[in-house]
Amino acid sequence: MAIHGTMMRFDVAGFHYPEHYLWLSVTVETHSCFLRCTGAVRCRRQVQTLEIRLPSGSVAVEVPPMTYKQVVIRSAGGSDRLEFESLASLPPELEGPTPEGCVDIRVLRSGVNFADTAVRQGLYASAKKYEGVNGTGFPIVPGFEVAGEVVGVGEGVSGRTVGEQVLAVSRFKCYASRLRVASHLVFSIPKGWNLSEAAGLPAAALTAAYALELGDVWPRKDHRDRSKRLLVHSAAGGVGSFLVQLAKAQGHFVVGIVGRQSKRELVQSFNADVVIHKEGNPKWKAEAVEAAGAPLVPGERSGYDAIFDANGVSTLSWSFENLGPCGRLVVYGFHSMLPKSGSVWASRSCCSVLYWLYLAYNYLRTPAFNPLDMTASNRSVMAFNLSFLFDFEVHKFVARFENILKLANEGKLKTPPVRVFPAPEARSAHDVLESGNSVGKLVLEFE
Ligand SMILES: NC(=O)c1ccc[n+]([C@@H]2O[C@H](COP(=O)([O-])OP(=O)(O)OC[C@H]3O[C@@H](n4cnc5c(N)ncnc54)[C@H](OP(=O)(O)O)[C@@H]3O)[C@@H](O)[C@H]2O)c1
């Protein structure tokens, strides 16, 4: 690279499009000035070098060859169905200039969620509805969240600039090195959060916020309201970490339940009032009942104002039984319906009889709640899946996330621990998440 004048640093990020567009993001830093510019250049053929003229002379830069990386799933199965691919060009839907109202992001980190493992197993209804062919949900590039660098801004988008680091939410397509997304789903990274932490924020925190809304505990309408008694299952996980913190930020009394004893410390660090572990602790249920405290009205039943349960079959009935008057059971997942990775029931091919027996048995055991009981005991069951709500009341979705970002920027929301896996090792990330032993968030790194 020829360097003229007082130039200190010169970076070019170049991407070839099949129609010979080269999208440029150029950063020039000299002793006296800093310049960042972007643009699309039409080239007759793929170029390997590019000459850029500057007032101080000219510089020839090597254009890095275009590579697009993705983790794709072509059929249902175990973690071996995650295929990492490196392609020489972008898929057609990402080609060309950024469309109106959209932002193009060079993805550097992509969050891994438990839901992605259900997508991979062909058990995720919204994947079947929105992705793949013939209602199968395959092929699919999974993933709901990214952090990266803006490389293109469409007409009509304000407040976003090329080169800026952002986080974004998308219904699928996030396990890839490039994402094109509507601008209202792109947000600034909270102060002091790194890219990996940012990529792990939106899906889990938005799920937690919506669950708390259904539990009638967030945002608190009136600070004179009494603080409520809440119980959070899997409190050291991605969603669990944010449920505990958001509930504590509202001043509620929070009991966190975790599987392994080793997960307790993390939930304590989020200021949960009581933390109870299940493995090797046959008294965990009794401890959780006791933690709810005395009845609010003498003679009335004791119990929690809201219980947040994504376990499914293993705890749903118990959770419902332990609601107090007007209590709400918020159901948002069913992970205990699936075998843990490494267990005899889990199969890498997902075709084994044992796997299907396990699933069918747990499906049949999943409780149904009787409206007559609910009415008589003033207890309710609320349930949701955010991926069906993407296009629904977008302004509420954005407002909810802005509340979360505000707390993060004020230092009132801590990032849970984040474990980073290189994108080609996506299979290991799924294996770890399905083992039931992970804490916090898991993230894939794209170069
Ligand atoms: N409805 C929605 O819109 C929505 C959105 C996002 C996530 N979710 C759901 O929320 C739950 C949490 O998601 P996440 O991504 O934050 O995962 P996570 O909580 O970080 O990880 C899963 C945790 O669940 C527990 N677990 C219990 N049975 C398990 C099993 N058979 N296999 C694996 N883990 C098991 C384990 O914790 P303990 O042993 O400590 O309990 C494990 O660490 C999932 O069920 C997910 O599907 C729902």
The ligand as a Tripos MOL2 file, in Angstrom:
@<TRIPOS>MOLECULE
LIG
   48    52     1     0     0
SMALL
NO_CHARGES

@<TRIPOS>ATOM
      1 N1        -41.7340  -17.2370   24.2320 N.am      1 LIG1
      2 C1        -40.7640  -16.4870   23.7470 C.2       1 LIG1
      3 O1        -41.0100  -15.5240   23.0230 O.2       1 LIG1
      4 C2        -39.3490  -16.8210   24.1180 C.ar      1 LIG1
      5 C3        -38.3010  -15.9910   23.7210 C.ar      1 LIG1
      6 C4        -36.9980  -16.3420   24.1210 C.ar      1 LIG1
      7 C5        -36.7930  -17.4980   24.8830 C.ar      1 LIG1
      8 N2        -37.8520  -18.2840   25.2020 N.ar      1 LIG1
      9 C6        -37.6770  -19.4880   26.0150 C.3       1 LIG1
     10 O2        -37.0710  -19.1080   27.2140 O.3       1 LIG1
     11 C7        -36.3020  -20.1750   27.7220 C.3       1 LIG1
     12 C8        -34.9190  -19.6650   28.0630 C.3       1 LIG1
     13 O3        -34.2430  -19.3560   26.8590 O.3       1 LIG1
     14 P1        -32.7100  -18.9440   26.8880 P.3       1 LIG1
     15 O4        -32.2980  -18.8010   25.4630 O.co2     1 LIG1
     16 O5        -32.5210  -17.8050   27.8040 O.co2     1 LIG1
     17 O6        -32.0200  -20.2730   27.4670 O.3       1 LIG1
     18 P2        -31.2880  -20.4540   28.8720 P.3       1 LIG1
     19 O7        -32.2570  -20.1980   29.9590 O.co2     1 LIG1
     20 O8        -30.0290  -19.6570   28.8440 O.co2     1 LIG1
     21 O9        -30.8330  -21.9730   28.8650 O.3       1 LIG1
     22 C9        -31.6520  -23.0410   29.1680 C.3       1 LIG1
     23 C10       -31.7170  -23.3540   30.6840 C.3       1 LIG1
     24 O10       -32.9300  -24.0330   30.8900 O.3       1 LIG1
     25 C11       -32.7900  -25.0410   31.8870 C.3       1 LIG1
     26 N3        -33.2430  -26.3340   31.3550 N.ar      1 LIG1
     27 C12       -34.2030  -27.0720   31.8900 C.ar      1 LIG1
     28 N4        -34.4380  -28.1540   31.1710 N.ar      1 LIG1
     29 C13       -33.6160  -28.1360   30.1310 C.ar      1 LIG1
     30 C14       -33.3810  -29.0200   29.0260 C.ar      1 LIG1
     31 N5        -34.0790  -30.1350   28.8480 N.pl3     1 LIG1
     32 N6        -32.4250  -28.6880   28.1630 N.ar      1 LIG1
     33 C15       -31.7040  -27.5540   28.3240 C.ar      1 LIG1
     34 N7        -31.9170  -26.6810   29.3320 N.ar      1 LIG1
     35 C16       -32.8440  -26.9710   30.2470 C.ar      1 LIG1
     36 C17       -31.3350  -24.9940   32.3190 C.3       1 LIG1
     37 O11       -31.2660  -24.1310   33.4530 O.3       1 LIG1
     38 P3        -31.6250  -24.5970   34.9540 P.3       1 LIG1
     39 O12       -31.2190  -26.0370   35.0460 O.co2     1 LIG1
     40 O13       -30.8050  -23.6930   35.8020 O.co2     1 LIG1
     41 O14       -33.0950  -24.3980   35.1080 O.co2     1 LIG1
     42 C18       -30.6480  -24.2970   31.1540 C.3       1 LIG1
     43 O15       -29.4430  -23.6890   31.5260 O.3       1 LIG1
     44 C19       -36.3330  -21.2760   26.6480 C.3       1 LIG1
     45 O16       -37.3010  -22.2230   26.9720 O.3       1 LIG1
     46 C20       -36.7480  -20.5260   25.4060 C.3       1 LIG1
     47 O17       -37.3750  -21.3290   24.4630 O.3       1 LIG1
     48 C21       -39.1130  -17.9570   24.8400 C.ar      1 LIG1
@<TRIPOS>BOND
     1     1     2 1
     2     2     3 2
     3     2     4 1
     4     4     5 ar
     5     4    48 ar
     6     5     6 ar
     7     6     7 ar
     8     7     8 ar
     9     8     9 1
    10     8    48 ar
    11     9    10 1
    12     9    46 1
    13    10    11 1
    14    11    12 1
    15    11    44 1
    16    12    13 1
    17    13    14 1
    18    14    15 2
    19    14    16 1
    20    14    17 1
    21    17    18 1
    22    18    19 2
    23    18    20 1
    24    18    21 1
    25    21    22 1
    26    22    23 1
    27    23    24 1
    28    23    42 1
    29    24    25 1
    30    25    26 1
    31    25    36 1
    32    26    27 ar
    33    26    35 ar
    34    27    28 ar
    35    28    29 ar
    36    29    30 ar
    37    29    35 ar
    38    30    31 1
    39    30    32 ar
    40    32    33 ar
    41    33    34 ar
    42    34    35 ar
    43    36    37 1
    44    36    42 1
    45    37    38 1
    46    38    39 2
    47    38    40 1
    48    38    41 1
    49    42    43 1
    50    44    45 1
    51    44    46 1
    52    46    47 1
@<TRIPOS>SUBSTRUCTURE
     1 LIG1         1 GROUP 0 **** ****
